[in-house]
């Protein structure tokens, strides 16, 4: 979250990506950093025991949402 906020402060669009387990933590941290509306995309949880193919599927499923969020932020 700190990296995305740093990018936003520099005027560079960014998107925070994490697993769904971290929704509440991301909300709290982005708010405490002064960027409650920072773009974010969540993947299914857990990810630590996923195979490479499963991780590629998660990334493929999130790609359109990530691109849309970056595009919205840079417009």
Secondary structure as GFF3:
##gff-version 3
##sequence-region A 1 75
A	DSSP	alpha_helix	2	9	.	.	.	ID=ss1
A	DSSP	beta_strand	16	19	.	.	.	ID=ss2
A	DSSP	three_ten_helix	20	22	.	.	.	ID=ss3
A	DSSP	alpha_helix	23	32	.	.	.	ID=ss4
A	DSSP	beta_strand	40	43	.	.	.	ID=ss5
A	DSSP	alpha_helix	52	74	.	.	.	ID=ss6
###
